[in-house]
Amino acid sequence: MILFPAIDLKQGHCVRLQQGDMTRATIFNEDPAAQALAFARQGFEYLHVVDLDGAFAGRPVNAAAVEAILAAVEIPLQLGGGIRDISGIERWLEKGVARVIMGTTAVRDPDLVRRAARLYPGRIAVGIDARDGVVAVEGWAKAWAFAAAELGKRFEDAGVAAIVYTDISRDGVLMGLNIEATLALADALRIPVIASGGLASLADVERLLLHDCAKLEGAIAGRALYDGRLDPAKALSLLRGAQAVI
């Protein structure tokens, strides 16, 4: 079980949104590279980075911030937001990104995702963001008329490394993970699923360690880490203790 600390980039800053609303952004650190280094020093082993502006623009916008993060830390990171062609995928992988997350492209051009997964095995993930069970695209600004599992099944035999499933209604509001919906998606797919949206406390981490969540690859933590509701040392100790038992 991997706990991914989230670094969401808006105008070069590290922010957290509430329910995907770009007008409801809180700046937590003006230096994303320093934030990434802090997470690495706390013991996190994998970062989750999103170019929020890029997701809306359809092209990378916060590339300089991402490059600064890559230069600052040695731990791997997965990156999403505005990466919508093979050349963009290749460029980020060559720069040192461990895994690229395809969101809007997975909806609009699934063949491109399949091609990328063939070209870069183990390094392409699909981001499925849903509001009230309906998939949203373009930075969560537009709804797409099908369910998360339907989208995920498009990639069952494509070689996709993981599905990052975000419940938009819970993202940034500390309501707790939507475990029920996340497990339902994991049950429907053979692709590993990462839970995202709403992780609020150590109780959520403890819930992830119950037997039914063993099928999940991990979960993403955002606002709870930034505002102190989730103690990194305690969370990571809990996860490592569980792994030691296994």
N, C-alpha and C positions, 0 to 999 in steps of 0.2 A: 504494500500500500504506500503510494508516493503522495506526499503533501506538497503541492506546487504553490509557492507564494506568487501572487499575481502582481505584475507591473503593467498597468494600463497607461498608455501614453497619449497625452493631449497637449498640443502646442509645446512639445518638448518637456512637459512636466509629468510627474507620476501622480495620477489621479485615481479616484474611484467615482463611478457614476451610481445613481440610484435608478434601478429598473431600466437601464440602458438609455436614459435621457441625457443627452449631451449638455442640456442647459442646467442639469443638476449634478455638476461635477465639483468634487472637493479636492483641492491640491494637497497632497500629503508630503511630497518631496519635489523640490525644483530641480533636483539632480538625480535622474533615474539610475545613472551608473553607481552613484554612492548608495542608493537604495539597494541595488543588486548586490553590491559588495557587502552591505550589512546583512542581507539575507544569507549570503554564502558563509559569512563568519558566524552566523547563528546556527549553522549546521544543515541548512536546507541543501538538497542535492540536485534539484532540477527547478528551473524557473519557467513561469508561464508569462509571456510578454505579448501584449496586443497593441497594435497601432490603431487607436480609435479613430483618429482623423483619416487614416488610410482606409479603414473599413467604409467610411462614408464617401470618400473621394474615389475609391476604386483603384487606388495606386498608393505606393508607400509615401508617407508624409513625414514620419518621424524617424527616417533612416539614420540620421546622425545620432539620435539618442540610442537606437538599437546598436549601432556600431560601437558607441561608447560603453554600453553594457558588455558587449562581447569582449572588448579590450580590458574591462575591469575584472572579470571573473573567469574562472576555469570550469565551473560547473556547467552542464548543458542547459540549453534553453529551447523551448518551443515557441514559435512566433506565428501570430496570425494578424490579419488586418490589411486589406488592400493588395494581397498577393494573388494575381488573377491570370498569370500566364507562366509558361514553362521557363522563360528566360528569367522571370522574377524569382521563381522557385530556385533555379540553379544558382542565381547570384547570391541568395541568402545562404544556401547550403555551403557554397564555396567560402563565404565569409565566416562560417563557423556555427551557424544555427544548426542544432541537432535535428529538429523536426519542424516542418512547416505545416500550419493548420489552414485548411481550405474551408471557407464557410459559404459565402455567396456563390463562389464558383462551383461548389458541390451541387448547388441547386440549379444554376443556370447552364453549367457546362460539365456534367458528370464525366463525359468522356475524357476531358482534360485531366481530371483527378485520377481516373484509371490509368491514363498514360503516365502521369507523374509517379504514381505508385509503382508502376513497372520499371520506370527509369531509376527511381530512388527507393528501393525496397527498405521498409522499416523507417522511413523518414518523412512520410506523408500522413497527416491526421486529418480527419474531417470534423469541423465544428458544426454542431447542430444546436441552434438557439431557438427556443420555443416559448411562446407566450400563450397561456391557456391551451396548451397542446398543439398549437399551430406554429409551424416553422417560420422564422423571421429572417430576413436577409438585409444586406446593405447597411450594416451597423445597427440592425434591429429596427430599421425605419420602415420596412415594408413586410407585410405578411405574405406567406406563400401557402396556397391552399392544400397542404397535406401534412400528415403527422410525422413526428420524429422517426418512428420505427420504419415508416415507408421510405423516408430518405436514407436511413441507415442501410436498409436492405439492398439499395442500389449498389452498394460497395462491398457486399459480403465476399465476393470472390476476386476483389480487385487488389488485394495485398495492402490495404490501408492499415496503418499501425495501431490507430486508436480513434475513438469517437470522443470528442469533448462535448458533453451535453450540458447546456446551460438553461436553467429555468429563469427566464428574464424577469418574471414577476418577483423573484426572490433576490435577484442580484443587487448587492449593495445595500440591502435593507435589514440584514441580520435576522432573518426569520427562520434560519435553519435550512439545511439542505432538503431538497425534495427527494428523499430516499425512495419513496414509493414509485415515482415516475422514472427515476434513474434506474432502479432495479428492473422495472418493467421493460425498459429499453434494452438493458443488458441481457435479460431473459430472451428477448426477441432476436438478438444478434449473436454472432460468433466473434465479432470484433470487440476487443477490450474497450470498456467505457470509463471515462473520467467524469466525475461529478463536479458541477460548478453552479454557483449561485446560492448565496444565503448562509454559507458556513459561518456560524456565529460564536462558537465557544468550544471548550474542551469536550462538552457533551456530544457535539457533532463528531469529533474525532473518535470518541469512544463508540459511538453508533457505527462508524465505519469499520470498526474492528470486530463487530458481530459476524457470525458465520455467514449470514445471507449476503454480506457485502464482500465476501472473499473474491467474488468474480470481478469486482471493479479494479481497475489499475490504480486509481487514486482519486484525489479531490483537490480542488483549487481553493485557496484561501486568500481573501482580499481585505476588505474593510476591517474585519475582526483583528487581523494582524496589525493594521495601521493604527487603530484606535486603542489597542491594548487589551481588548476583550479576550484574545487568544494569546496565551503565553507560548512563544516559540519553543522554549526549552522543555516545558511540560508536554507539549504536543508531540515533539520529536522523540522525547523519552518514552512516551506511551507507545508510539509506533515501533520504535526499536525494541522495546520490551516484548511486544507482540511477535515481532519477527524472530527474536531470540527463542521464544517458546516453540515457534514452528521449526 
